[in-house]
Amino acid sequence: MGGAQAIAALAYGTESILAVDKIFGPGNLFVTLAKQQVYGKVGIDGLAGPTETMVIADDYANPEWVAADLLAQAEHDVLASSILLTPSVALANEVKLQIAKQLESLSRAEIIATSLA
């Protein structure tokens, strides 16, 4: 279970889920808003904003891994920011190719593409 509905289930309980004392963990905008709504009923770890990630890499970085790191963060939310900072034009170009290649097989491709745009 995930998303805002999981926050509600954990805070108030359901037929199959006992209510908890505190909710921890990241989530998208809807999860953050849900955590804000249940604060006081249960404790929360904090209210996170959109993911902001910067990968700093040079010519020795593996472009496949850099692309995977950027994609993993971009999938959280359309407001997420994944940025590559590199002095290497060759690496930047290869990462761009890898992102396109890896994006084809990801279920959250639309969210990721919007985030990266």
Biotite code that builds the C-alpha atoms (Angstrom):
import biotite.structure as struc

atoms = struc.array([
    struc.Atom([0.000, 0.000, 0.000], chain_id="A", res_id=1, res_name="MET", atom_name="CA", element="C"),
    struc.Atom([1.240, 3.467, -0.716], chain_id="A", res_id=2, res_name="GLY", atom_name="CA", element="C"),
    struc.Atom([0.183, 7.016, -1.373], chain_id="A", res_id=3, res_name="GLY", atom_name="CA", element="C"),
    struc.Atom([-2.202, 9.261, 0.493], chain_id="A", res_id=4, res_name="ALA", atom_name="CA", element="C"),
    struc.Atom([-4.592, 6.356, 1.069], chain_id="A", res_id=5, res_name="GLN", atom_name="CA", element="C"),
    struc.Atom([-1.859, 4.533, 3.002], chain_id="A", res_id=6, res_name="ALA", atom_name="CA", element="C"),
    struc.Atom([-1.383, 7.573, 5.228], chain_id="A", res_id=7, res_name="ILE", atom_name="CA", element="C"),
    struc.Atom([-5.106, 7.592, 6.033], chain_id="A", res_id=8, res_name="ALA", atom_name="CA", element="C"),
    struc.Atom([-5.162, 3.841, 6.677], chain_id="A", res_id=9, res_name="ALA", atom_name="CA", element="C"),
    struc.Atom([-2.159, 4.070, 8.998], chain_id="A", res_id=10, res_name="LEU", atom_name="CA", element="C"),
    struc.Atom([-3.530, 7.071, 10.880], chain_id="A", res_id=11, res_name="ALA", atom_name="CA", element="C"),
    struc.Atom([-7.108, 5.876, 11.355], chain_id="A", res_id=12, res_name="TYR", atom_name="CA", element="C"),
    struc.Atom([-6.860, 2.131, 10.869], chain_id="A", res_id=13, res_name="GLY", atom_name="CA", element="C"),
    struc.Atom([-8.958, -0.145, 8.679], chain_id="A", res_id=14, res_name="THR", atom_name="CA", element="C"),
    struc.Atom([-10.470, -3.604, 9.046], chain_id="A", res_id=15, res_name="GLU", atom_name="CA", element="C"),
    struc.Atom([-7.072, -5.127, 8.274], chain_id="A", res_id=16, res_name="SER", atom_name="CA", element="C"),
    struc.Atom([-4.616, -2.403, 9.394], chain_id="A", res_id=17, res_name="ILE", atom_name="CA", element="C"),
    struc.Atom([-4.201, -1.199, 12.948], chain_id="A", res_id=18, res_name="LEU", atom_name="CA", element="C"),
    struc.Atom([-3.737, 2.539, 13.468], chain_id="A", res_id=19, res_name="ALA", atom_name="CA", element="C"),
    struc.Atom([-0.151, 3.524, 14.230], chain_id="A", res_id=20, res_name="VAL", atom_name="CA", element="C"),
    struc.Atom([1.440, 6.111, 16.525], chain_id="A", res_id=21, res_name="ASP", atom_name="CA", element="C"),
    struc.Atom([3.850, 7.634, 14.005], chain_id="A", res_id=22, res_name="LYS", atom_name="CA", element="C"),
    struc.Atom([4.248, 7.656, 10.213], chain_id="A", res_id=23, res_name="ILE", atom_name="CA", element="C"),
    struc.Atom([7.670, 7.808, 8.581], chain_id="A", res_id=24, res_name="PHE", atom_name="CA", element="C"),
    struc.Atom([8.771, 7.882, 4.992], chain_id="A", res_id=25, res_name="GLY", atom_name="CA", element="C"),
    struc.Atom([8.973, 9.877, 1.797], chain_id="A", res_id=26, res_name="PRO", atom_name="CA", element="C"),
    struc.Atom([6.244, 10.451, -0.719], chain_id="A", res_id=27, res_name="GLY", atom_name="CA", element="C"),
    struc.Atom([4.924, 12.729, -3.391], chain_id="A", res_id=28, res_name="ASN", atom_name="CA", element="C"),
    struc.Atom([2.917, 15.913, -2.933], chain_id="A", res_id=29, res_name="LEU", atom_name="CA", element="C"),
    struc.Atom([-0.255, 13.970, -2.086], chain_id="A", res_id=30, res_name="PHE", atom_name="CA", element="C"),
    struc.Atom([1.513, 11.953, 0.614], chain_id="A", res_id=31, res_name="VAL", atom_name="CA", element="C"),
    struc.Atom([2.922, 15.148, 2.110], chain_id="A", res_id=32, res_name="THR", atom_name="CA", element="C"),
    struc.Atom([-0.518, 16.766, 2.138], chain_id="A", res_id=33, res_name="LEU", atom_name="CA", element="C"),
    struc.Atom([-2.053, 13.645, 3.686], chain_id="A", res_id=34, res_name="ALA", atom_name="CA", element="C"),
    struc.Atom([0.633, 13.601, 6.391], chain_id="A", res_id=35, res_name="LYS", atom_name="CA", element="C"),
    struc.Atom([-0.140, 17.250, 7.079], chain_id="A", res_id=36, res_name="GLN", atom_name="CA", element="C"),
    struc.Atom([-3.833, 16.392, 7.506], chain_id="A", res_id=37, res_name="GLN", atom_name="CA", element="C"),
    struc.Atom([-3.248, 13.576, 10.017], chain_id="A", res_id=38, res_name="VAL", atom_name="CA", element="C"),
    struc.Atom([-0.590, 15.380, 12.060], chain_id="A", res_id=39, res_name="TYR", atom_name="CA", element="C"),
    struc.Atom([-1.872, 15.547, 15.617], chain_id="A", res_id=40, res_name="GLY", atom_name="CA", element="C"),
    struc.Atom([-3.822, 12.330, 15.263], chain_id="A", res_id=41, res_name="LYS", atom_name="CA", element="C"),
    struc.Atom([-0.467, 10.601, 14.725], chain_id="A", res_id=42, res_name="VAL", atom_name="CA", element="C"),
    struc.Atom([3.124, 11.776, 14.790], chain_id="A", res_id=43, res_name="GLY", atom_name="CA", element="C"),
    struc.Atom([4.955, 12.263, 11.511], chain_id="A", res_id=44, res_name="ILE", atom_name="CA", element="C"),
    struc.Atom([8.612, 12.429, 10.606], chain_id="A", res_id=45, res_name="ASP", atom_name="CA", element="C"),
    struc.Atom([8.290, 15.681, 8.692], chain_id="A", res_id=46, res_name="GLY", atom_name="CA", element="C"),
    struc.Atom([6.813, 17.329, 5.640], chain_id="A", res_id=47, res_name="LEU", atom_name="CA", element="C"),
    struc.Atom([9.100, 16.867, 2.683], chain_id="A", res_id=48, res_name="ALA", atom_name="CA", element="C"),
    struc.Atom([9.044, 18.958, -0.443], chain_id="A", res_id=49, res_name="GLY", atom_name="CA", element="C"),
    struc.Atom([9.729, 17.676, -3.948], chain_id="A", res_id=50, res_name="PRO", atom_name="CA", element="C"),
    struc.Atom([12.878, 15.635, -4.469], chain_id="A", res_id=51, res_name="THR", atom_name="CA", element="C"),
    struc.Atom([15.876, 17.705, -5.511], chain_id="A", res_id=52, res_name="GLU", atom_name="CA", element="C"),
    struc.Atom([18.894, 15.674, -6.581], chain_id="A", res_id=53, res_name="THR", atom_name="CA", element="C"),
    struc.Atom([22.167, 16.684, -8.173], chain_id="A", res_id=54, res_name="MET", atom_name="CA", element="C"),
    struc.Atom([24.620, 14.113, -9.488], chain_id="A", res_id=55, res_name="VAL", atom_name="CA", element="C"),
    struc.Atom([28.138, 15.458, -9.901], chain_id="A", res_id=56, res_name="ILE", atom_name="CA", element="C"),
    struc.Atom([30.189, 13.268, -12.219], chain_id="A", res_id=57, res_name="ALA", atom_name="CA", element="C"),
    struc.Atom([33.321, 13.343, -14.339], chain_id="A", res_id=58, res_name="ASP", atom_name="CA", element="C"),
    struc.Atom([34.646, 11.296, -17.276], chain_id="A", res_id=59, res_name="ASP", atom_name="CA", element="C"),
    struc.Atom([35.141, 8.254, -15.052], chain_id="A", res_id=60, res_name="TYR", atom_name="CA", element="C"),
    struc.Atom([31.465, 7.919, -14.123], chain_id="A", res_id=61, res_name="ALA", atom_name="CA", element="C"),
    struc.Atom([29.379, 5.095, -15.521], chain_id="A", res_id=62, res_name="ASN", atom_name="CA", element="C"),
    struc.Atom([26.720, 6.776, -17.710], chain_id="A", res_id=63, res_name="PRO", atom_name="CA", element="C"),
    struc.Atom([24.284, 3.891, -17.217], chain_id="A", res_id=64, res_name="GLU", atom_name="CA", element="C"),
    struc.Atom([24.443, 4.307, -13.424], chain_id="A", res_id=65, res_name="TRP", atom_name="CA", element="C"),
    struc.Atom([24.239, 8.103, -13.575], chain_id="A", res_id=66, res_name="VAL", atom_name="CA", element="C"),
    struc.Atom([21.126, 7.848, -15.745], chain_id="A", res_id=67, res_name="ALA", atom_name="CA", element="C"),
    struc.Atom([19.601, 5.311, -13.351], chain_id="A", res_id=68, res_name="ALA", atom_name="CA", element="C"),
    struc.Atom([20.251, 7.613, -10.369], chain_id="A", res_id=69, res_name="ASP", atom_name="CA", element="C"),
    struc.Atom([18.635, 10.563, -12.129], chain_id="A", res_id=70, res_name="LEU", atom_name="CA", element="C"),
    struc.Atom([15.630, 8.492, -13.210], chain_id="A", res_id=71, res_name="LEU", atom_name="CA", element="C"),
    struc.Atom([15.134, 6.996, -9.746], chain_id="A", res_id=72, res_name="ALA", atom_name="CA", element="C"),
    struc.Atom([14.719, 10.455, -8.267], chain_id="A", res_id=73, res_name="GLN", atom_name="CA", element="C"),
    struc.Atom([12.672, 11.908, -11.129], chain_id="A", res_id=74, res_name="ALA", atom_name="CA", element="C"),
    struc.Atom([10.035, 9.185, -10.767], chain_id="A", res_id=75, res_name="GLU", atom_name="CA", element="C"),
    struc.Atom([8.893, 10.508, -7.375], chain_id="A", res_id=76, res_name="HIS", atom_name="CA", element="C"),
    struc.Atom([6.848, 13.393, -8.666], chain_id="A", res_id=77, res_name="ASP", atom_name="CA", element="C"),
    struc.Atom([6.471, 15.719, -11.661], chain_id="A", res_id=78, res_name="VAL", atom_name="CA", element="C"),
    struc.Atom([7.875, 18.461, -9.413], chain_id="A", res_id=79, res_name="LEU", atom_name="CA", element="C"),
    struc.Atom([11.059, 16.492, -8.655], chain_id="A", res_id=80, res_name="ALA", atom_name="CA", element="C"),
    struc.Atom([14.364, 17.864, -9.912], chain_id="A", res_id=81, res_name="SER", atom_name="CA", element="C"),
    struc.Atom([17.169, 15.597, -11.116], chain_id="A", res_id=82, res_name="SER", atom_name="CA", element="C"),
    struc.Atom([20.229, 17.455, -12.348], chain_id="A", res_id=83, res_name="ILE", atom_name="CA", element="C"),
    struc.Atom([23.548, 16.254, -13.734], chain_id="A", res_id=84, res_name="LEU", atom_name="CA", element="C"),
    struc.Atom([26.529, 18.530, -13.242], chain_id="A", res_id=85, res_name="LEU", atom_name="CA", element="C"),
    struc.Atom([29.548, 17.470, -15.279], chain_id="A", res_id=86, res_name="THR", atom_name="CA", element="C"),
    struc.Atom([32.485, 19.060, -17.106], chain_id="A", res_id=87, res_name="PRO", atom_name="CA", element="C"),
    struc.Atom([32.280, 16.206, -19.640], chain_id="A", res_id=88, res_name="SER", atom_name="CA", element="C"),
    struc.Atom([30.237, 16.771, -22.773], chain_id="A", res_id=89, res_name="VAL", atom_name="CA", element="C"),
    struc.Atom([30.804, 13.118, -23.686], chain_id="A", res_id=90, res_name="ALA", atom_name="CA", element="C"),
    struc.Atom([29.365, 11.925, -20.376], chain_id="A", res_id=91, res_name="LEU", atom_name="CA", element="C"),
    struc.Atom([26.400, 14.290, -20.637], chain_id="A", res_id=92, res_name="ALA", atom_name="CA", element="C"),
    struc.Atom([25.590, 13.004, -24.127], chain_id="A", res_id=93, res_name="ASN", atom_name="CA", element="C"),
    struc.Atom([25.921, 9.354, -23.083], chain_id="A", res_id=94, res_name="GLU", atom_name="CA", element="C"),
    struc.Atom([23.743, 9.916, -19.998], chain_id="A", res_id=95, res_name="VAL", atom_name="CA", element="C"),
    struc.Atom([21.108, 11.515, -22.233], chain_id="A", res_id=96, res_name="LYS", atom_name="CA", element="C"),
    struc.Atom([21.125, 8.411, -24.448], chain_id="A", res_id=97, res_name="LEU", atom_name="CA", element="C"),
    struc.Atom([20.951, 6.130, -21.416], chain_id="A", res_id=98, res_name="GLN", atom_name="CA", element="C"),
    struc.Atom([18.018, 8.068, -19.973], chain_id="A", res_id=99, res_name="ILE", atom_name="CA", element="C"),
    struc.Atom([16.078, 7.631, -23.216], chain_id="A", res_id=100, res_name="ALA", atom_name="CA", element="C"),
    struc.Atom([16.944, 3.923, -23.330], chain_id="A", res_id=101, res_name="LYS", atom_name="CA", element="C"),
    struc.Atom([16.068, 3.193, -19.694], chain_id="A", res_id=102, res_name="GLN", atom_name="CA", element="C"),
    struc.Atom([12.937, 5.343, -19.764], chain_id="A", res_id=103, res_name="LEU", atom_name="CA", element="C"),
    struc.Atom([11.374, 2.996, -22.335], chain_id="A", res_id=104, res_name="GLU", atom_name="CA", element="C"),
    struc.Atom([10.989, 0.207, -19.762], chain_id="A", res_id=105, res_name="SER", atom_name="CA", element="C"),
    struc.Atom([9.830, 2.229, -16.745], chain_id="A", res_id=106, res_name="LEU", atom_name="CA", element="C"),
    struc.Atom([6.208, 2.204, -15.600], chain_id="A", res_id=107, res_name="SER", atom_name="CA", element="C"),
    struc.Atom([6.344, 5.825, -14.419], chain_id="A", res_id=108, res_name="ARG", atom_name="CA", element="C"),
    struc.Atom([7.859, 7.083, -17.675], chain_id="A", res_id=109, res_name="ALA", atom_name="CA", element="C"),
    struc.Atom([5.318, 9.898, -18.113], chain_id="A", res_id=110, res_name="GLU", atom_name="CA", element="C"),
    struc.Atom([6.010, 11.316, -14.641], chain_id="A", res_id=111, res_name="ILE", atom_name="CA", element="C"),
    struc.Atom([9.766, 10.972, -15.165], chain_id="A", res_id=112, res_name="ILE", atom_name="CA", element="C"),
    struc.Atom([9.675, 12.676, -18.566], chain_id="A", res_id=113, res_name="ALA", atom_name="CA", element="C"),
    struc.Atom([7.666, 15.584, -17.152], chain_id="A", res_id=114, res_name="THR", atom_name="CA", element="C"),
    struc.Atom([10.016, 15.889, -14.195], chain_id="A", res_id=115, res_name="SER", atom_name="CA", element="C"),
    struc.Atom([13.120, 15.884, -16.382], chain_id="A", res_id=116, res_name="LEU", atom_name="CA", element="C"),
    struc.Atom([11.625, 18.378, -18.821], chain_id="A", res_id=117, res_name="ALA", atom_name="CA", element="C"),
])
